[in-house]
Amino acid sequence: METQKILVAGQVQGVGFRWSASQVAQRIGLTGTVRNRRDGQVELIATGSAEQLAELVVQLKRGITPWIVVDRLSITSLPLQKFSDFQIII
């Protein structure tokens, strides 16, 4: 198990990205959080296996919905964090 912080830039606020990303993360079996940042990016903190985290990155890069446009992902490894589920932070 590992934890990653994924910053997503592009057309990702006001288009349902947090909800869509949380659904993908839950389907993959990840736990963590997703929230909007003031700089226009969305931040995901996700915990799971390396394979699960890699699948999340693939899904985010591919595009979750047609109106979400991901221009850039930045991934940082964090110390292991334990979450009970995957939540949207408002």
Summary of the structure (lengths in Angstrom):
residues: 90
radius of gyration: 11.6
end to end distance: 26.2
largest distance: 33.4
contacts: 266
relative contact order: 0.35
helix: 28%
strand: 41%
